[in-house]
Amino acid sequence: MDGSLFQTMTIVVGIAAFFSYINHKFLKLPTTIGLMIMALVLAAVMILIGEVNRDFMMQTCEVVHVIDFRLLLMDVMLSFLLFAGALHVNARSLKKERVSVLLFATMGVLVSTFIVGFLSQWVVGLVGFDVPLTYCLLFGALISPTDPIAVLAILKSANVSSSLETKISGESLFNDGVGVVVFLSILLVHENGVANFEVSETLKLFGEEAIGGIIYGAILGFTGYRILKSIEDAPKIEVLITIAITMGGYGLASLIHVSGPLAMVVAGLIIGNKLIQPKTARKSAMEVSEFWEMLDEILNAILFVLIGLEIISLPNNGSYIIAGLIMIPAVLIARLVSVAIPISLMKKGETPSSKTITILTWGGLRGGISIALALSLPQSEFRDLIVLITYCVVVFSIIFQGLSIGSLVKKLKLNQ
């Protein structure tokens, strides 16, 4: 490992540990939110110091740039976070809500992508930027999926009803895979031109990535379960096997061109519900569960500190910030519509519950995956604009929506 990368990660882990202590001892906020707020404050202080001392600012930016956020999240941390999250989701509850989860994760993502895309082109036009529609649709695709990492971390303390929790967590686990497919499809159109767009290619991509990922994840899950079940009272070996399933399975998914995120979700659901969640689960299986809970907490702490520190590397442009602030309500409007349409279809003509729509809209948190996809956008004069807008939406989502979702649940009396 490169020395500078190791040193940087050492600093980040140290900051995460220190901030976790301060939050637990004094702030008492949800861990991920507390850590990100403190990281944002630290980054803001460093930026202010950098305005006085340019050498300090250059060194600070260099430290942040050592870590490739997109690579670290999408290729390293995401597999562990999704597997750990899915491991503790009740499959029976998810099966009851399968229609709503499917509609939210497919129709909801598509509706939101196009609404956000058209609204964002209009908003950036207001502040003086002529951004191509396909580039705006790329923003729509990357910001529309709710982030499973942010959602699952914050829902733990929100005390929502089990039905709503299943809807929100189930959607967030599956729609990122769909969102990536939509993102890649629009990226192909952007690079090749609208005239060369082919529906068959898009359907082929969806089949390979989404459906292929689900099938591959089921194979991984059942195979892993059979292997783990054959071992009696060897928790250390079982932990090692689950790590191998996560790392090896995710790596192989990219080689065979199927969705690694969806594969990890399906594999985690199968292993968790067959091995860990039954009341008769062995002691060793519960120790495996405890390991993944601990790893989930550690990785979430590191991730949200990194999200907070990422502000240091963002462009300092007033027009970009204005566009980002305007897009926050625009994204919420798109979320409202993309939730209301599937719910209306499920109600078969009945008036959908405004309370349910409200909490699903406000509970659709965005997080690190959106930032990672924004950072993967092709080089363009508008790339920094989209990255900063994405960051504004994500920070608002995690801090303001994340902090208020518990109070909103109590006010709407949806915690029954």
C-alpha positions in Angstrom: 0.0 0.0 0.0 1.2 3.5 -0.8 2.7 5.1 2.3 0.7 8.4 1.9 -2.5 6.4 1.5 -1.9 4.4 4.6 -1.1 7.6 6.5 -4.2 9.3 5.2 -6.4 6.4 6.2 -4.8 6.3 9.6 -5.7 10.0 10.1 -9.3 9.4 8.9 -9.8 6.4 11.2 -8.3 8.4 14.1 -10.7 11.2 13.4 -13.7 8.8 13.1 -12.8 7.3 16.5 -12.3 10.7 18.2 -15.6 12.1 16.7 -17.4 8.9 17.7 -16.3 9.4 21.3 -17.3 13.1 21.3 -20.7 12.3 19.8 -21.4 9.4 22.2 -20.3 11.4 25.2 -21.7 14.9 24.5 -23.7 15.4 21.2 -25.7 12.1 21.4 -26.8 12.4 17.8 -27.3 9.4 15.5 -23.7 8.3 15.0 -23.4 8.8 11.2 -25.0 12.2 11.4 -23.0 13.4 14.3 -19.7 12.3 12.6 -20.6 13.9 9.4 -21.5 17.2 11.0 -18.2 17.3 13.0 -16.3 16.4 9.8 -18.0 19.3 7.9 -17.1 21.7 10.7 -13.5 20.4 10.7 -13.3 20.8 6.9 -14.8 24.3 7.1 -12.2 25.3 9.7 -9.4 23.9 7.5 -10.7 25.9 4.5 -10.8 29.1 6.5 -7.2 28.5 7.7 -6.3 27.8 4.1 -7.6 31.2 3.0 -4.9 32.7 5.2 -2.2 30.1 4.6 -2.2 28.8 1.0 0.5 26.2 1.7 -1.7 24.7 4.4 -4.6 24.6 2.0 -2.5 22.8 -0.7 -1.3 20.2 1.8 -4.8 19.7 3.1 -6.3 19.2 -0.4 -3.4 16.8 -1.2 -4.3 14.7 1.8 -8.0 14.5 0.7 -7.1 13.7 -2.9 -4.9 10.8 -1.9 -8.1 8.9 -1.2 -10.1 8.1 -4.3 -13.6 8.4 -2.7 -15.4 6.7 -5.7 -12.9 3.8 -5.8 -12.9 3.4 -2.0 -16.7 3.3 -1.7 -17.8 1.5 -4.9 -15.0 -1.0 -5.1 -14.0 -1.6 -1.5 -16.6 -0.6 1.1 -19.9 -1.0 -0.7 -19.9 -4.8 -0.8 -19.3 -5.0 3.0 -21.9 -2.4 3.8 -24.6 -3.9 1.6 -24.0 -7.4 2.8 -24.1 -6.3 6.4 -27.3 -4.3 5.9 -29.1 -7.1 4.1 -28.0 -9.7 6.7 -30.4 -8.2 9.2 -33.4 -7.5 7.0 -36.3 -9.9 7.6 -37.1 -11.7 4.4 -40.7 -12.5 5.4 -41.5 -8.8 6.0 -39.8 -7.9 2.7 -41.9 -10.5 0.9 -45.1 -8.9 2.2 -43.9 -5.5 0.8 -42.4 -7.0 -2.4 -44.8 -5.1 -4.7 -44.1 -1.7 -3.2 -40.4 -2.3 -3.0 -40.3 -3.5 -6.7 -42.3 -0.4 -7.9 -40.2 2.0 -5.8 -37.0 0.5 -7.0 -37.9 0.5 -10.7 -40.7 2.9 -11.7 -39.8 5.2 -8.8 -36.2 5.5 -9.9 -37.1 6.1 -13.6 -39.8 8.7 -12.8 -37.5 10.6 -10.5 -34.6 10.4 -12.9 -36.5 12.2 -15.7 -38.2 14.8 -13.4 -34.9 15.7 -11.8 -33.1 15.7 -15.2 -35.5 18.2 -16.7 -35.8 20.3 -13.5 -32.0 20.5 -13.2 -31.5 21.7 -16.8 -34.0 24.5 -16.1 -32.4 25.4 -12.7 -28.8 25.5 -14.0 -30.1 27.5 -17.0 -31.4 30.1 -14.5 -27.9 30.6 -13.0 -26.3 30.9 -16.4 -25.2 27.4 -17.5 -26.2 25.7 -20.7 -25.9 22.0 -19.7 -26.9 19.3 -22.2 -30.1 17.4 -21.2 -28.3 14.0 -21.2 -25.8 15.4 -18.7 -28.7 16.6 -16.5 -30.3 13.2 -16.8 -27.1 11.6 -15.5 -27.5 13.8 -12.4 -31.1 12.6 -12.2 -30.0 9.0 -12.4 -27.3 9.3 -9.7 -29.4 11.3 -7.2 -32.7 9.4 -7.6 -31.8 6.1 -5.8 -32.0 6.3 -2.0 -28.8 5.3 -0.4 -29.0 2.0 1.6 -26.0 3.0 3.7 -27.5 6.3 4.9 -31.1 4.9 5.2 -30.2 1.8 7.2 -27.9 3.6 9.5 -30.5 6.3 10.4 -33.6 4.1 10.4 -32.2 2.2 13.4 -33.0 5.2 15.6 -36.1 6.6 13.8 -38.5 4.0 15.4 -40.8 3.8 12.3 -43.4 1.0 12.1 -42.1 -2.3 10.8 -44.1 -2.0 7.5 -42.7 1.4 6.7 -39.2 0.4 7.7 -39.4 -2.6 5.4 -40.6 -0.4 2.5 -37.9 2.2 3.0 -35.0 -0.2 3.7 -36.1 -2.7 1.0 -36.3 0.0 -1.6 -32.9 1.4 -0.6 -31.2 -2.0 -0.8 -32.5 -2.7 -4.3 -32.8 0.6 -6.1 -29.2 1.5 -6.2 -28.6 -1.4 -8.6 -31.4 -0.2 -10.8 -30.1 3.4 -10.5 -26.6 2.3 -11.7 -28.1 0.6 -14.7 -30.1 3.7 -15.6 -27.0 5.8 -15.0 -24.9 3.6 -17.3 -27.6 3.6 -20.0 -27.9 7.4 -20.0 -24.1 7.6 -20.1 -24.0 5.5 -23.2 -26.5 7.8 -24.8 -24.5 10.9 -23.7 -21.3 9.4 -25.2 -22.7 8.0 -28.4 -25.4 10.5 -29.1 -29.2 10.3 -29.0 -29.4 9.2 -32.6 -27.5 6.0 -31.8 -29.7 5.1 -28.8 -31.0 1.5 -29.0 -33.7 0.2 -26.6 -32.4 -3.4 -27.1 -28.9 -2.4 -25.8 -30.5 -0.8 -22.7 -32.7 -3.9 -22.0 -29.6 -6.1 -22.5 -27.7 -4.1 -20.0 -30.5 -4.3 -17.5 -30.8 -8.0 -18.0 -27.1 -8.6 -17.5 -26.6 -6.2 -14.6 -29.9 -6.4 -12.6 -31.4 -9.8 -13.3 -27.9 -11.4 -13.6 -26.9 -9.8 -10.3 -30.0 -11.2 -8.5 -29.5 -14.8 -9.9 -25.7 -14.6 -9.1 -26.4 -13.4 -5.6 -28.9 -16.2 -5.0 -26.3 -18.7 -6.0 -23.7 -17.1 -3.7 -26.2 -17.0 -0.9 -27.4 -20.6 -1.0 -23.9 -21.9 -1.6 -22.5 -19.9 1.3 -25.4 -20.9 3.6 -24.8 -24.6 2.9 -21.1 -24.3 3.6 -21.7 -22.3 6.8 -24.4 -24.7 8.0 -21.9 -27.6 7.6 -19.6 -26.1 10.2 -20.4 -26.6 13.9 -19.3 -24.0 16.5 -16.5 -22.4 14.5 -17.4 -18.7 14.4 -14.0 -17.5 13.3 -14.0 -19.7 10.3 -17.6 -18.7 9.5 -16.7 -15.0 9.7 -13.8 -15.7 7.3 -16.1 -17.5 4.9 -18.6 -14.6 4.9 -15.8 -12.2 4.2 -14.6 -14.3 1.3 -18.1 -14.5 -0.1 -18.4 -10.7 0.1 -15.0 -9.8 -1.3 -14.7 -12.7 -3.8 -18.3 -12.5 -4.9 -18.2 -8.8 -5.5 -15.0 -9.0 -7.4 -16.2 -11.8 -9.6 -19.5 -9.9 -10.3 -17.5 -7.2 -12.1 -15.7 -9.8 -14.2 -18.9 -11.5 -15.4 -20.7 -8.1 -15.8 -23.5 -8.5 -13.3 -24.5 -6.1 -10.6 -22.3 -6.6 -7.6 -24.5 -4.4 -5.3 -27.6 -6.5 -6.0 -25.6 -9.7 -5.7 -24.4 -8.7 -2.2 -28.0 -7.7 -1.1 -29.5 -11.0 -2.2 -26.6 -13.1 -0.8 -26.9 -11.2 2.5 -30.7 -11.7 2.7 -30.4 -15.5 2.1 -27.6 -16.1 4.6 -29.1 -13.8 7.2 -32.5 -15.2 7.1 -31.5 -18.9 6.9 -28.5 -18.8 9.3 -28.8 -15.9 11.7 -32.4 -14.7 12.1 -34.2 -18.0 13.0 -34.9 -18.3 16.8 -33.0 -21.5 16.8 -29.8 -19.9 15.4 -26.6 -21.4 16.7 -24.3 -19.4 19.0 -21.6 -19.3 16.3 -24.1 -17.8 13.9 -25.0 -15.0 16.4 -21.3 -14.3 16.8 -21.0 -13.9 13.0 -24.0 -11.5 13.2 -22.2 -9.5 15.9 -19.1 -9.3 13.8 -20.9 -7.8 10.8 -22.8 -5.4 13.0 -19.5 -4.1 14.4 -17.9 -3.9 10.9 -21.0 -2.1 9.7 -20.6 0.5 12.4 -16.9 1.0 11.8 -17.2 1.4 8.0 -20.2 3.7 8.4 -18.2 5.9 10.7 -15.3 6.1 8.3 -17.6 6.7 5.3 -19.5 9.6 6.8 -16.3 11.3 8.0 -15.0 11.1 4.5 -18.2 12.6 3.1 -17.8 15.5 5.5 -14.1 16.0 4.6 -14.8 15.8 0.9 -16.1 19.4 1.0 -12.4 20.5 1.0 -11.9 19.3 -2.6 -15.1 20.9 -4.0 -15.0 23.9 -6.2 -15.6 27.3 -4.5 -18.2 28.8 -6.9 -21.2 30.9 -5.7 -23.3 30.1 -8.7 -22.8 26.4 -8.2 -23.9 26.6 -4.6 -27.0 28.6 -5.6 -27.9 25.9 -8.1 -27.3 23.2 -5.4 -29.6 24.9 -2.9 -32.4 25.3 -5.5 -32.1 21.7 -6.5 -32.7 20.5 -2.9 -36.5 21.2 -3.1 -36.6 20.1 -6.7 -35.2 16.7 -5.8 -37.7 16.4 -3.0 -40.6 17.2 -5.4 -39.3 14.5 -7.7 -39.2 12.1 -4.8 -42.7 13.0 -3.8 -44.1 12.3 -7.4 -42.0 9.1 -7.8 -43.4 7.8 -4.5 -47.0 8.9 -5.0 -47.4 7.2 -8.5 -46.4 3.7 -7.3 -48.5 4.0 -4.2 -51.5 5.1 -6.2 -51.1 2.1 -8.5 -51.0 -0.2 -5.4 -54.1 1.3 -3.9 -56.0 0.5 -7.1 -57.8 3.8 -7.4 -58.1 4.6 -3.7 -56.7 7.8 -2.3 -53.2 7.0 -1.1 -52.3 7.9 2.5 -50.7 11.4 2.7 -48.9 10.3 5.8 -47.3 7.3 4.1 -46.3 9.4 1.1 -44.9 12.1 3.4 -42.7 9.8 5.4 -41.5 7.9 2.3 -40.6 11.2 0.6 -38.7 12.5 3.6 -37.2 9.2 4.4 -35.6 8.8 0.9 -32.1 9.8 2.0 -29.2 10.2 -0.4 -25.6 9.4 0.6 -22.2 8.4 -0.5 -23.2 6.4 -3.5 -24.6 9.5 -5.2 -21.4 11.4 -4.5 -19.3 8.4 -5.9 -21.4 8.3 -9.1 -21.1 12.1 -9.5 -17.3 11.8 -9.2 -17.3 9.1 -11.9 -19.0 11.5 -14.4 -16.9 11.9 -17.6 -14.8 15.0 -17.8 -16.8 18.1 -18.9 -16.9 21.8 -18.2 -20.1 21.0 -16.2 -18.7 18.1 -14.1 -17.8 20.3 -11.1 -21.2 21.9 -11.2 -23.0 18.5 -11.0 -20.6 17.3 -8.3 -21.3 20.3 -6.1 -25.1 20.1 -6.6 -25.0 16.4 -5.7 -23.0 17.3 -2.5 -25.5 19.9 -1.5 -28.4 17.5 -1.9 -26.6 14.7 0.0 -25.6 16.9 2.9 -29.1 18.3 3.3 -30.6 14.8 3.0 -28.4 13.2 5.7 -28.4 16.1 8.2 -31.8 17.7 8.0 -33.9 14.8 6.8 -32.0 12.3 8.9 -32.3 14.4 12.1 -36.0 15.1 11.6 -37.3 11.8 10.4 -37.8 10.5 14.0 -39.8 13.6 15.0 -41.8 13.4 11.8 -42.7 9.7 12.5 -43.9 10.6 16.0 -45.9 13.6 14.7 -47.6 11.5 12.0 -48.1 8.7 14.5 -46.5 6.1 12.2 -44.4 4.3 14.9 -47.2 1.9 15.8 
